[in-house]
């Protein structure tokens, strides 16, 4: 552009010089004036050209800076990606099993609560681990052997600092509780069923506790778990008795987790049989069924267990229990029933019946909100002709994206006795949260 400007000025000067030789004296003066003007214009144009050159240099430097910034950003992103990849590799290595053919899964939960307990004489707060579903950590290994067989392992440790089933008025801060819940090996076949060996669920475990209400984290058939260690107070003198809540209320739920050999049949239309041979010459068997239809979801189970309370077989007892739960999926209304009894020599057989009605609703976007009202009646547990009665109300809010639940419950425990001393009712208000990982 600068070259074109100079050519234009040169052409103008030549033209004016020619005119100076061909015009008269009067016009020669005018030509002189025009030449001075052209000189000023040329100086002005040169100055403007310098400004244009300066702007072009600044634009060039700006473009270069932009390119350098983009390069630095790209390099920073590459470093971040490498760090992220390295982190993922580290985590993956941390949860990889010792064999490439075995898939390892890590999971668990923490369940903490506060119990405000009124025993008829005093009101105290207890900071507990909720024994209805205690804190735990598990490792599960799975290896697919072929299209039909799967080999599984499970190791699980329960840890319950200040377990709600153990704390009481005399011991508000109990020792930490460690429970070896599972050390189990399983072999599962789609055609032939599943075989278990080691410590884990017996066939009758959980048969009294089928529950579709959504409030079972704090309100289920084993109502004593939330405050099982608390002692009833004597009405006559406000002194503590020797009777715990767990002595007066029990759901007779099978034989829990034991060292056993267990077999489950394949499922047929949602039903299957289970039987286990347990340490100390015990055994149990159970029937399970679950299904959906006509807008309802149903779960039910029944069990019989040979307890063998005397190793010589002279005082061997049987225990029976079962439960049923039904949920109407459109309305969220649900109903749960549990019952159990145990044969005991030299007194009337102790028994328990528990019933709950509930409602599961979509009140907020975070997850289901569940409500429950229940009543339990236990008979002949502490001594013959003792009657235990309990009622409770509960609410549970789920937070699905975070694996969390927040819950609250009020429960009353009442024990009526034919012998002295009479006992005060015990009231428990609970708030807590369970977080699964």
N, C-alpha and C positions, 0 to 999 in steps of 0.2 A: 504493500500500500504506500509506503514511503517513497519508493521508486516512481510510482505513478504521479505522486504530487510534484516531485522535482521535474519530471518531464513536462508537466502542465505549465509550471512556472517558466521553464526555459523556453518553451514555445511562445509564451506570452511576451518575454523579453525580446526575442528575435523579431516578433511581429512589430513591437513598438519601435525597435531600432530601424527597421525598414521604413516605417512611417516617418521617422525623424528625418530621413534623407529625401523624402518625397513630398513633405508638407512645408508650408510656409512658416515664417518666424513666429506668428501668433500661435500656431498649432504646436510648434516645437516646445513652447513653455508648458503646454498642457501635457505633452508626452513626458516631460521631465517630472511633473507632479505625479503622473501615473506610475512611473518607475519607482519613486519613493514609496508610494502606497503598496506596490507589489513587494518591495523589500520588507516592509512591515508585516505584510501578510505572510511572507515566507518565514520570517522569524516566529510569528505566532503559530504557524503550522508546525515548525520544528519543535516548539515547546509542547504543543499538543501531542506530537509524535513521541516525545520523550515520556510524557505521562502515560500514553498507551503502552509503551514498552515496559514501563514500571508495573502497570497493572497486569500485563501478560506474565511478567516474572513472578508477581505475587500469586497469580492463579496457578502457575506451574508449581510453586512451592506448596500451595494449599492442597493441590491434587496429590503431591508426593506424600504430604503428611497424612492425608486420608488413606492412602494405600498402606502406609506404615502402620496406622492404627488398626486397619482391617487385618493386617498380617499378625499384629500382636494379639488381637482378639481371637483369631483363628488358632494361634499357638496356645493361648490360654485355655480355649475350649478343648483342644487336643489333650492338654495336660489333665484337665478335669475329667475327661472321658477315660484316660488311662487310670487315674486314681479311682474312679468309680468301678471300672472293670476289675482293678486289683482288689478293691473292697469286696465286690461280689464273689470273686474267686476265693478270697479268704473265708467269707461266710460259708460258701459252698463246701470248702474243705473242712470247715468246722463241724458240719452236720453230715458229712459223708461217712458211711459205714466202712468197716474194714474190708468188705468185699464189693466189687463193682456190681454184683448181681443182687445185692440186698439194698432196698430202699429204706432209709432211716427217717423217721418223723419225730420231732420234738414238740411237745405241747404240755399244757398244764393250766393252773388257775390259782388265783389268790382270792379268798373270800373272808373279808373282815367286817365286823359288826360291833355295835354298842348295844348292850342290854341294860335297860333301866328296870330294876327288879324291886317290887314291893312285896315283902314276905309277910306282911301283917304287923310287923314290929318296926321295921326300918325300910328305907328306900335307898338303894345304892346303885351306882353305875359300874358296869363290868365291860372291859374292852377285850373282845374275844375273837377267836377264829370260829366261824360258823360250822359246827359239826354236822349240820344237815347236808353240807357239801363242802368239806374241808379243803384247805389249800393243799396243792399237790403238784408233782412234776413227773412226767412220764417220757419214756423212750419206746417207740414202737418200730420194730424191724419187719420188713416184708420182702419175701423172695418168691417170685412166680416160677415154679418148677416146670410146669407145662400148661397146656390149655385147661387142665382139670385141677391140678394140685397147687396150693399156695402154702408156703411155710411162713409162720409168723412167730415173733417174739415180743414180749412186753415186760418192761421193768417200770415200776411206778412206786414212788415214795411219797407218802403223805406227811406233811409237817404242819402242826397246828399249835403255834404259840398261844397259850391261854385258851385251850379248847372250851367251847361253850358247854360241852357235856361233862366237864370236869370242875370248872371253877365253882366255888360256893362261898358262903358267908365267912367261913373260917380260913379259906384259901383263895383269895381274889387274884393271885398271881401264881399260877401253877407252873410246874416245869414244862419245858418244851416237849411236845409229843411227836414222836416219829413212828410212822406206821408203814411197815413193808407190805404195801397193798398187793403188788403183783411181782412175781418172778416166774414167768409163764412161757411155755412153748406150745404152739398149736400147728396142726396140720389139717387144712381144709380142702374138701373135695366137693365139687358141685353135685356129683352124683351120690356120694356116700356120706356126706355130712362132715362134722368137725370133731377132732380129738384134741383135748387139752391135757397138758401135763405140767404140774408145778403149783405154785400158790396163785390163786385167783378166785373168781366167782364160783361158788358151788352152784349146782343146778337150781337150788331153791332160793338163791340170793336174789333180792329185788322182786320176788313174786308177790309180796304184799304191798308193793310200792309203785305199781303202774299208775301213771299220772299224766294226763294231757292238759292240765289246767293252766300251765305256765307260771304257777306260783310255788312250785315244788322246791325252789331254792331256799325257801324259808318256811313253807307250809306244806307238809306232806304227811303220810301215814305215821311216820316215826316222830310224833309231835314232841317227844321229850328231848330230842337232840339239841334244840335251841337253848335249853336251860337244864339239861339232865343232871348236873351236879348239885343244883340248888337244894337246900334242906328245908323241909316244912317246919314251921314254927308251932310250938305247943300253945294252944289257946289259953290254958290255965295260968301260965307264968311267962309267956313270951320267950321262953328258952328254945333253943334249936333242938329238934328231934334228931333221930338217927336215920330218918326216912328221906331218901332223895327222890326227886321227880322221876328219875329213870327207874326207881324201884316200883313206882305206882303206875307207870304207863309204858306199854311195850306193844309193838305191832306184830310180834312173832314172825318176823321176816326171815324165814329160812335159817341157813347156817353161815351166812356172811361169806367171807373169803377165807379159804383154808387150803392146805396142801392136799391136792386131790388128783384123781384121774377122772376126766369128764368127757362125755360124748353127747353131741347134739345131732339129731337127725336132720336131713335136708328139709327145707320148708315145703309144705304142700298147701297151696291156697292160703298162705299166710300163717299156717300152723306148724309147730314142730315140738318134738319131745326131747327131754334132756334128762340125763342121769349121771350121778357122780359117786365114786367110791372115795371116801375121805379118811384122813388119818384118824387114829384112835378108834378104828372099827365102826365108823359111821357111814351112812349113805343117805342120799336123797334123790328125788325124781320130781319132774315138773312138766307141765303142759303150758305152752304159750300160743297166743293167737293175736294177730293184729291185721286190720284191713280198713278199706274205705268203700263207701257206697251210699247212694241216695243222699249225698251232702253230708254224711257223717264220717268221722274217723273214730275207730274203736281199738282199744287195746285191753287184753285180759290175760290172766295167768292164774295157775293153781299149783300147789306143791304139797308134798308130804315128805317129811324128813325123819329119819331115825337118829335120835340124839345121843343115846348111850351115855347117860349121866353117870353110870357106874361101870367101870371097866370089866367087872366080873359078870355083867349082864343081869344082875339081880334087880336093878332099879332103872332099867332102860325105858325111855319114854319116846313117844312119837309127838311130832308137831305138825300142825296143818295150817295152811294159810292160803289166801288168794286175794286178788284185787281185780277191779273192773273200772275202766274209764272210757267215757264217750264224749266226743266234741262235735257240735254242729258247726261246720266250718263257715257258713255264711253269717250266722249271728254271733258266733264265738261263745255261745252258752255251752256249759260243760257240767258233767256230773261224774264223781269218783267215789268208789266204795271199796273198803278194805276190811278184811276180817281174819282172825287167826286164833288158835287155841293150842294148848299144850297139855298132854297127859301127865299128871303128877300124882304119885302115890301119897296116901295118907292125908289128902285134902281135896277139896273140889278143884276141878281143872280151871286154871286161869285162862281168861279169854279177853279179846279186844274187838271192838267194832268202831270203825271210823268212817265218816261220810263228809263229802264236801260238794258244794255247788259253786260254780264260778262263771266268769265272763271274761273273754279275751276281745279287746277292741283296738281299732286303729285310730286312736285319739290324736297322735302326733306322728310326724314323718320319720322319727328316729327308729321306731320299732313298736312292737305290740305292747299294750298296757293290759295287765291281767289283774283280776280281783278274785278273791275267794273268801268264803265263809264256811267254817267246818265245825264238826262236833265229834268228840271221841268219848267212848265209854269203855273202861277197863274194869274187870271183875276178878277178885281173888288173887291179886298179884302179891301184895305185901303179906297179908294173912287172909285166911278164909273169911268171906263175907265183907271184905273191904271193897268199896266202890270208888273208882276214880272217874271224874267227869272233867272234860276240858272243852272249851270253845275258843275260837280265834277268828280274826279277820286279817286279811293281808292284801297288799298291793305290790306289784312288781312292774317296773318300767325297763324295757329292753332298749339298748343302743347298739343296733346291729353292726354298724360300721366299725365299732371299737371293741366288739366282743364283751360288752359290759352290761350289767344289770344293776339297778338301784331298787332296794326293797324296804318295806316297812311292815311291821306286824304287831298286833296286840293279842296276848293270849292269857287266859285264866286257867289255873290248875286247882282242882278241888278234890280232896280225898276224904271220904266219909268212912268212919270206922265204927265197929261194934265194941271195940275195946278202948280203954283210956291210954294215952290222952287224946283228946280231940285236937285237930290241926287247923290252923288258919289257911285260907286260900292264898295262893301265890300268883301274883300278876306280873307279867313280863311285857314290856314294850321294847321292840327291836327296830333299829335302822341299820342298814349296811349295804355293801356293794360286793359283787363278784365280777372279776375281770378274767377272761380266758385268753390264753395266748397259744 
